[in-house]
Amino acid sequence: MRFISKYGRYGVQVLPLVQEAYATGLVKVIQGAVYAMFEPWKLTPLEREMAVTHWSFNGFYQEQDEVTLVPPDYRIGLFDSVEAQITHNWSDDTRLFVEETLIDLSNRFDDVLVVRSIVPPPWPNYDDFRGTPQALVRRLVEDGHSLDAVLTYERDHLNRPKVIEEITRAIKEPPVVEVEEETVVG
C-alpha cells in the first residue's frame, strides 16, 4: 500500500524500541523500532497530482530566471509498505500493522494521504456481493470484466484474501466460458 505525505522526509515511529538492561552492562532488545520513512521523488504522476490538488504549498523556490517556480515535488514524500517490508525484512503482520497505523493517521490528521486506485468497481453493488469467491469470479468472467482491473480494485479497497486468490488464479488459468449457439430461423 502506498501513502503520500505533505512533507518530503516525513517519518512516523510505528513501534518503539524496547530494551532490557542488565547489571552486567548487556542490553537485550525485546522489540526493534519500526519506522515509516517517507521519501521524495518516488511519486507517480497520479500520486503527484493527488498531493498537489489536496494540499497547498506556500513559499515556492524560483529558478535562476527569478520567474519560473520550482514544482513542489521535493516537498512531497512517499512511503510504500510493500517495498519497506522487503527492505527491512518485516513480517506480513508488521507490514499490516504499519499500514493500519498510517491509515489511522490519515483519518485523524491531514499530513498523510492513502493512495487508492481510481479503478471503479465492476458494478455499483460489487462490495455487497454475498456469493462465494468462485461465484464472484464466474460472474466477472461471464460479464466480460477485466480481471486485472478488478484485482486492482479488490486489493486497494476491500483486500479480501480469498477473493484475491481466486481472481489471481483466474488470471493465470482463464476459465472456459460456454457460449450458447444462436439459431437463425428463416
C-alpha positions as a printed Julia matrix, in Angstrom:
186×3 Matrix{Float64}:
   0.0     0.0     0.0
   1.3     3.47   -0.83
   0.98    6.62    1.28
   1.73   10.26    0.42
   2.97   12.83    2.91
   2.84   16.6     2.67
   6.47   16.61    3.8
   9.29   15.13    1.73
  11.24   13.41    4.5
   8.4    12.71    6.92
   8.81    9.87    9.4
   6.39    8.04   11.69
   7.52    5.77   14.51
   5.08    2.87   14.42
   6.66    0.68   17.1
   9.14    1.92   19.73
  12.46    0.28   20.57
  12.07   -1.82   23.73
  15.23   -2.93   25.56
  16.15   -4.64   28.8
  19.32   -3.51   30.54
  21.14   -5.91   32.82
  23.55   -5.2    35.71
  26.37   -6.72   33.67
  26.08   -3.88   31.16
  24.46   -6.02   28.47
  21.34   -4.77   26.75
  18.78   -7.14   25.26
  16.5    -5.84   22.53
  12.96   -7.05   23.19
  11.35   -5.24   20.26
  13.05   -3.41   17.44
  11.84    0.01   16.41
   9.71    0.21   13.27
   9.59    3.45   11.29
   7.65    4.51    8.23
  10.03    6.85    6.45
   8.67    8.88    3.53
  10.97    9.78    0.66
  10.58   12.46   -2.03
  10.93   11.84   -5.78
   9.24    8.43   -5.92
   5.77    9.66   -6.89
   3.9     8.54   -9.95
   2.23   11.35  -11.93
  -1.18   10.39  -10.49
   0.13   10.46   -6.91
   1.79   13.83   -7.52
  -1.47   15.2    -8.86
  -3.33   13.88   -5.81
  -0.9    15.65   -3.48
  -0.84   18.95   -5.37
  -4.64   19.15   -5.51
  -5.1    18.08   -1.87
  -2.54   20.34   -0.16
  -1.44   23.9    -0.76
   2.28   24.59   -0.74
   3.39   28.09    0.18
   6.76   29.71   -0.5
   7.99   28.18   -3.75
  11.62   28.3    -4.82
  12.34   30.08   -8.09
  14.57   29.1   -10.96
  17.59   31.25  -11.79
  15.49   33.47  -14.07
  13.57   34.53  -10.92
  10.21   33.98  -12.63
   9.8    30.23  -13.11
   8.63   28.45   -9.95
  10.15   25.13   -8.89
   7.39   22.5    -8.6
   6.78   21.23   -5.04
   7.82   17.64   -5.82
  10.76   17.82   -3.4
   8.27   18.56   -0.61
   6.04   15.54   -1.18
   7.04   12.22    0.4
   6.01    8.69   -0.5
   6.01    5.52    1.6
   5.43    2.11    0.02
   4.73   -0.53    2.68
   5.47   -3.48    0.4
   8.82   -2.01   -0.6
   9.61   -1.25    3.07
   8.7    -4.83    4.02
  11.25   -6.16    1.55
  13.91   -3.61    2.52
  13.58   -4.06    6.29
  12.66   -7.76    6.27
   9.33   -7.19    8.03
   6.79   -9.93    8.56
   3.35   -9.62    6.98
   1.9    -8.82   10.4
   4.35   -5.91   10.85
   3.55   -4.55    7.39
  -0.19   -4.76    8.07
   0.29   -3.02   11.44
   2.26   -0.22    9.73
  -0.49    0.15    7.12
  -3.21    0.26    9.8
  -1.25    2.88   11.76
  -0.79    5.09    8.7
  -4.46    4.72    7.69
  -5.45    5.76   11.21
  -3.05    8.7    11.0
  -4.54    9.77    7.67
  -8.05    9.65    9.16
  -7.09   11.8    12.16
  -4.69   14.31   10.59
  -4.16   15.9     7.22
  -0.45   15.08    6.9
  -0.82   11.69    5.17
  -2.96   10.51    2.25
  -3.71    6.88    1.46
  -3.16    6.2    -2.23
  -6.06    4.23   -3.58
  -6.54    3.34   -7.18
  -9.06    5.21   -9.25
 -10.25    1.95  -10.79
 -14.02    1.8   -10.29
 -15.79   -1.33   -9.07
 -17.07   -3.66  -11.82
 -20.68   -2.84  -10.88
 -22.2    -0.46   -8.32
 -23.02   -3.11   -5.67
 -19.81   -5.12   -6.13
 -18.75   -4.54   -2.5
 -22.0    -6.13   -1.28
 -21.7    -9.37   -3.32
 -22.63  -12.23   -0.97
 -21.67  -15.3    -3.01
 -18.53  -17.41   -2.84
 -15.27  -16.18   -4.4
 -15.71  -18.78   -7.15
 -19.21  -17.45   -7.93
 -17.85  -13.89   -7.98
 -15.1   -14.79  -10.47
 -17.59  -16.75  -12.59
 -19.84  -13.68  -12.8
 -16.89  -11.39  -13.59
 -15.83  -13.66  -16.46
 -19.38  -14.11  -17.77
 -19.99  -10.36  -17.77
 -16.66   -9.73  -19.53
 -14.95   -7.59  -16.87
 -11.19   -7.1   -16.89
  -9.87   -9.35  -14.14
  -6.69   -7.25  -13.82
  -8.75   -4.11  -13.12
 -10.97   -5.96  -10.65
  -7.88   -7.33   -8.89
  -6.5    -3.79   -8.54
  -9.81   -2.56   -7.15
 -10.06   -5.52   -4.77
  -6.53   -5.03   -3.41
  -6.93   -1.29   -2.91
 -10.43   -1.19   -1.45
 -11.62   -4.48    0.07
  -8.47   -6.62    0.29
 -10.27   -9.94    0.83
  -7.58  -12.68    0.67
  -9.8   -15.46   -0.69
 -11.23  -13.25   -3.43
  -7.76  -12.01   -4.39
  -6.52  -15.6    -4.54
  -9.44  -16.68   -6.73
  -9.08  -13.72   -9.13
  -5.32  -14.32   -9.37
  -5.97  -17.98  -10.16
  -8.47  -16.99  -12.86
  -5.94  -14.6   -14.41
  -3.27  -17.33  -14.55
  -5.66  -20.05  -15.73
  -8.62  -18.42  -17.52
 -11.83  -20.39  -17.02
 -13.68  -21.73  -20.03
 -16.92  -19.87  -20.7
 -19.64  -21.77  -22.51
 -21.21  -19.76  -25.29
 -24.76  -20.5   -26.35
 -25.2   -21.01  -30.07
 -27.73  -18.81  -31.81
 -30.01  -20.45  -34.31
 -31.17  -18.46  -37.29
 -34.77  -19.03  -38.25
 -35.72  -18.34  -41.74
